[in-house]
Amino acid sequence: MLDREYALDRDCTTLSRHVFQQLQSFSPDAQDLSAIMNRIALAGKLIARRLSRAGLMEGALGFTGEINVQGESVKKMDVYANEVFISAFKQSGLVCRLASEEMENPYYIPENCSIGRYTLLYDPIDGSSNVDININVGSIFAIRQQEGDDSDRSATDLLQNGRNQLAAGYILYGPSTMLVYSIGRGVHAFTLDPSLGEFILSTEDIRIPDHGPVYSVNEGNFWQWDESIRDYIRYVHRHEGYTARYSGALVGDIHRILFQGGVFLYPGTVKKPEGKLRLLYETSPLAFLIEQAGGRASSGTQDILDVVPEKLHARTPLIIGSREDVSLVESFIQERSRQKEEAVSH
């Protein structure tokens, strides 16, 4: 036992070391990316520490009484986590802008803009309604290269598809804190070792199964969905081998499917076909990650990574997970579309 622990200590790979190994370089770009990942990890450690003591701290739980740019009630942990990401990057010299679903416009760090030509997009706490009841939550992030002159602070260069992301990932705050990321060379998971204060490589080159048993969706919205999504749900109800798992925390549900296979759905509704999830801060980063693991992510009509947003807080439906399962959901959408076209033609 002691020999095994010694071997782990001797051979453990930290997050920053892994980024350099992935890029096989110590170039300035590699150093920038490694440093940005380290700052994201720092934000994750601070948020994890706060969450672990949330029930004992005044001002950590509940709502602030304010409404964010999305028209949603703001949780105290949302505000804290957003400020943590800003603080982690403010004096880093690494990024010029931070764009978050909690802020109407990007947050600029002028002193960084001459040297840090990167933008961090993030959802500081996804599933924050779970914080008050001690169920897992997560942070989602993506890194993009800043393009062109943004002196008017319009951030229009962010309105492009997700294939231009340099890196993406999430931090899961659960029984252990995990950071899962990709820089376009596979998907890798790190577990926070509290005794070291470091994220240590725990699973390398994760591959999502081509098919899995899990379907994850809020079936309470069944009658608000398009008939094609209801067709899919009826199908899994009638066939053996499927099991429903839904926590209401996007990162936790995606993490399960990444390792076990299956499909997560957050479809639009008849009244709001664009759905609820934000493209730049949630669906596009997760799509980048899942595609790197061999899976797929779709809006129902096109790959999420091909969707071009019209505005910073654009939303999309999401169907994400194992390739075969995503394609099966799409087949029901395509069949209903074909039936509608035939009905119109007749």
Stockholm file with secondary structure:
# STOCKHOLM 1.0

chainA/1-346         MLDREYALDRDCTTLSRHVFQQLQSFSPDAQDLSAIMNRIALAGKLIARRLSRAGLMEGALGFTGEINVQGESVKKMDVYANEVFISAFKQSGLVCRLASEEMENPYYIPENCSIGRYTLLYDPIDGSSNVDININVGSIFAIRQQEGDDSDRSATDLLQNGRNQLAAGYILYGPSTMLVYSIGRGVHAFTLDPSLGEFILSTEDIRIPDHGPVYSVNEGNFWQWDESIRDYIRYVHRHEGYTARYSGALVGDIHRILFQGGVFLYPGTVKKPEGKLRLLYETSPLAFLIEQAGGRASSGTQDILDVVPEKLHARTPLIIGSREDVSLVESFIQERSRQKEEAVSH
#=GR chainA/1-346 SS CHHHHHHHHHHCCBHHHHHHHHHTCCSHHHHHHHHHHHHHHHHHHHHHHHHHTGGGSTTSSSEEEEECTTSCEEEHHHHHHHHHHHHHHHTTSSCSEEEETTSSSCEECHHHHTTCCEEEEEEEEETGGGGGGTCCEEEEEEEEECCSCCTTCCCGGGCSCGGGEEEEEEEEESSSEEEEEESSSCCEEEEEETTTTEEEEEECSCCCCSSCSEEECCGGGGGGSCHHHHHHHHHHHHSTTCEECCCSCHHHHHHHHHHHCEEEEECCCSSCTTCSEEIIIIIHHHHHHHHHTTCEEECSSSBGGGCCCSSTTCEECEEEECHHHHHHHHHHHHHHHHHHHHHHHC
#=GC SS_cons         CHHHHHHHHHHCCBHHHHHHHHHTCCSHHHHHHHHHHHHHHHHHHHHHHHHHTGGGSTTSSSEEEEECTTSCEEEHHHHHHHHHHHHHHHTTSSCSEEEETTSSSCEECHHHHTTCCEEEEEEEEETGGGGGGTCCEEEEEEEEECCSCCTTCCCGGGCSCGGGEEEEEEEEESSSEEEEEESSSCCEEEEEETTTTEEEEEECSCCCCSSCSEEECCGGGGGGSCHHHHHHHHHHHHSTTCEECCCSCHHHHHHHHHHHCEEEEECCCSSCTTCSEEIIIIIHHHHHHHHHTTCEEECSSSBGGGCCCSSTTCEECEEEECHHHHHHHHHHHHHHHHHHHHHHHC
//
